[in-house]
Amino acid sequence: MTRMLIFTGKGGVGKTSVAAAHARNSSNEGKKTLIVSTDMAHSLNDIFDLRIGKTIQKVSDNLYALEIDPSYVMEEDFADMKQALIKVIESSGIPIGNIGELSIFPGMDELFSLLKLKEIYASGEYDRIIVDCAPTGETLALLKFPELLAWYMEKFFPIGKVAMKILAPISKTVFKIQLPDSDAMTDIERLYRKLIELQEFLKDRKTTSIRIVTMPEKMVVEETKRNFMYMNLYDYHVDGIYINRILPKDMDNPFFIDWIAIQNQYIEELEAVFDGMPIYKIPWFDTDLNGLSGVDRIEQNVLKGRDVFSIQEELVSQCFEKVENGYNLLLKLPFIEKGEVILHESGTDIILKIGNFKRCIPKPNSLRNYAVTGAQLSDGILTVNFTEGGIRE
């Protein structure tokens, strides 16, 4: 079964170098490995000192690289899916203009990047896939988009084809929109299934992991904690932290001695808050890490001899449990305070908002007659209480 690691973190922490070192480590083990960049500011060209483009290129024995261009992928690999999306957008009455400009709609680049990743994974051609993602905010947009789009589609297109045929003649007059005809609905259903498959693919803990790259500096550490919390919010499996650019301890210079003390403080904090999770420490090397020789320095010093591709056991970040008076939804949300969470129930969804990020969690069919009657946040676990026919507090 193909193993996939997705590397993310604040901009400038060295994600590409760390991802490349894992790809190199995997290929040295004799595993056919593909490293993929989904960051529009691609860096694989620089790190491998090779010309890497829109199609898969061989870097060395067992190692291949690809820099995803969403527009190219949309035209070359998913033309049918592009037409389905156009029909979905047109069915909502939105004038799309030039169909070649579909990528102007928010999230389209992310969607086609993910579809390409899933296609590569499904091919079974590679033993391991290493993904070098964009900085934290863009990675979150990438990973949450399939679930978000699927949720909107479920809300906007919940009616069967027969009802669509009945409502279509009056919808334009009454609601000022053009509902999709039966053919368009087939495309919508097909796209919806694709989105559900994408979610299952990205959240499959048996194959896919998120790895966070950080540095021992205050702003980076704080973003790392938020990143981890948001990944848990969207139920992604984080199973590794990489602390990059650690200064050597034996530097006899007052300037660096002060910096070493600062780094030690934040390394200790990271070790405390991520206790129990694999933590990899990467030294600050004395030269630029360019070309295979540079990547090999990380691979040899940090990764060689360690089982970095095993599946790490970790507390599931989201689950429902039966209790005496109903059900509880347990969500792992570390590093947040009670006042930061906004929770409310809307129809068949539980809506959680933390800062600028929102997630809609559909209630299982078995809980459709249950109402939220309370919620508590304790030790990084949000517990939402459901009671049958209950009165909301």
Secondary structure, DSSP 8 states (H G I E B T S, - for coil): --EEEEEEESTTS-HHHHHHHHHHHHHHTT--EEEEE--SS--HHHHHTS---SS-EEEETTEEEEE--HHHHHHHT-HHHHHHHHHHHHHTT----SGGGGGGSTTHHHHHHHHHHHHHHHHT--SEEEEE---HHHHHHHHHHHHHHHHHHHHHS-S-HHHHHHHHHHHHHHTSS----HHHHHHHHHHHHHHHHHHHHHT-TTTEEEEEEE-SSHHHHHHHHHHHHHHHHTT--EEEEEEEEE--TT---HHHHHHHHHHHHHHHHHHHHTTTS-EEEEE--SS---HHHHHHHHIIIIITTS-TTS------SEEEEEETTEEEEEEE-TT--GGGEEEEEETTEEEEEETTEEEEEE--GGGTTEEEEEEEEETTEEEEEEEET----
